[in-house]
Amino acid sequence: CELKADKDYHFKVDNDENEHQLSLRTVSLGAGAKDELHIVEAEAMNYEGSPIKVTLATLKMSVQPTVSLGGFEITPPVVLRLKCGSGPVHISGQHLVAVEEDAESEDEEEEDVKLLSISGKRSAPGSGSKVPQKKVKLAADEDDDDDDDDDDDDEDDDDDDFDDEEAEEKAPVKKSVRDTPAKNAQKSNQNGKDSKPSTPRSKGGSLPKVEAKFINYVKNCFRMTDQ
């Protein structure tokens, strides 16, 4: 607002349901103000309901053209006037209104309900399409697991068959190896002869013919003349 020597500022509120506050920030001299003393005064009501006057700032262009009030709050009705000086003087501030919590909570609940309804409408079409996909995916996973189990069973069967074949192949060999000495023993017992190797006994007898052939072979190879 702007104050002059003949111009006051009245701040009133018509709505008494909510609490109002006038928060004053700065008081400064305007352009064209004279280098003289300016006194700004505020008139309001105290806690008893009686009028009270307070000096807000004392200004002079050459000394102190501006004063910061830092959020000085006054409950309306308020009258701001220039008690001394010709002005102009400018005052800045804020009008604060305290809203009841019930009204705010009701508005917030209504907004929440609207948001929930909107989100529910948007999510409804998408939710129906997700369920079949999950079912199809689960069914596909179960089929894959069954196929893997079948493959594992087939491999196990093949391994078992292969092991059985190896066992069958090894069994006759072992049996034949074990049976061979027994059969030889039976044959020797049946003939009434020992299984010892028959070697010629040299009791003054002649050497076998094999030795004569060997001697001839050695003579021919090494050109030996004497035995």
SULMOKA-V319045 format. One record per residue. SS is DSSP state (~ for helix, > for strand, _ for the rest). OMEGA is omega in degrees with one decimal (none if undefined). Layout:
# SULMOKA-V319045
ss;omega
SS;OMEGA
SS;OMEGA
This chain:
# SULMOKA-V319045
ss;omega
_;-179.6
>;179.4
>;173.7
>;-177.1
_;-178.5
_;-175.5
>;175.2
_;178.2
>;-179.3
>;179.1
>;-179.8
_;176.0
_;179.3
_;-177.7
_;-179.0
_;-178.7
_;-179.5
_;-179.5
>;-177.5
>;176.5
>;174.3
>;-177.8
>;-178.0
>;-176.0
>;-175.2
>;173.0
>;-175.3
>;176.4
>;178.8
_;178.9
_;-179.5
_;178.9
_;-179.5
_;178.3
_;180.0
_;-177.9
_;176.6
>;179.1
>;-179.8
>;-175.8
>;176.6
>;178.5
>;-178.7
>;-178.7
>;176.5
_;-176.3
_;178.0
_;-179.0
_;179.5
_;178.1
>;-179.9
>;-179.1
>;-177.4
>;175.5
>;-177.9
>;-175.3
>;173.4
>;-170.9
>;171.6
>;-171.7
_;-176.6
_;-175.8
_;-175.6
>;-177.9
_;-175.4
>;176.0
>;176.3
>;-179.6
>;174.7
>;176.9
>;177.6
>;-172.8
>;178.3
>;178.4
_;179.4
_;4.5
_;-177.1
>;174.7
>;177.4
>;-177.3
>;175.3
>;-174.5
>;-178.7
>;179.7
_;-177.4
_;178.7
>;-1.0
>;177.3
>;-178.5
>;178.7
>;177.9
>;179.9
>;-178.4
>;174.9
>;-176.8
>;179.0
>;177.6
>;-178.8
_;179.7
_;-177.9
~;-179.0
~;179.9
~;179.1
~;-179.3
~;178.3
~;178.7
~;179.2
~;178.4
~;178.2
~;178.6
~;178.5
~;179.0
~;179.0
~;179.7
~;178.7
~;179.8
~;179.3
~;179.7
~;177.8
~;178.2
~;-178.7
~;-176.8
~;-177.3
~;-179.1
~;-177.3
~;-175.9
~;-179.2
~;-177.7
~;-177.5
~;-174.6
~;179.1
~;179.4
~;179.2
~;179.8
~;-179.8
~;179.7
~;178.8
~;179.7
~;178.4
~;178.3
~;179.0
~;178.2
~;179.0
~;179.1
~;178.6
~;179.4
~;179.0
~;179.0
~;178.8
~;179.7
~;178.7
~;178.8
~;179.6
~;179.4
~;178.3
~;178.6
~;179.7
~;178.8
~;179.5
~;179.1
~;-179.3
~;178.1
~;178.9
~;-179.1
~;178.9
~;179.7
~;179.8
~;-179.4
~;-177.7
~;-174.8
~;-179.5
~;-178.6
~;179.0
~;-178.9
~;-178.8
~;178.9
~;180.0
~;-177.0
~;-173.9
~;177.9
~;-178.9
~;-179.7
~;179.8
~;179.7
~;179.2
~;-179.3
~;-178.6
~;178.9
~;-179.7
~;-178.5
~;179.8
_;-178.1
_;176.8
_;-179.4
_;179.8
_;-179.8
_;-178.1
_;179.0
_;-178.8
_;177.7
_;-178.9
_;175.0
_;-179.5
_;-179.5
_;-179.0
_;177.4
_;179.3
_;-179.0
~;-177.9
~;-179.2
~;178.6
~;177.5
~;-179.1
~;179.1
~;177.5
~;-179.7
~;179.2
~;178.6
~;-178.6
~;-176.5
~;-174.3
~;177.8
_;179.6
_;179.9
_;-179.7
_;-178.2
_;none
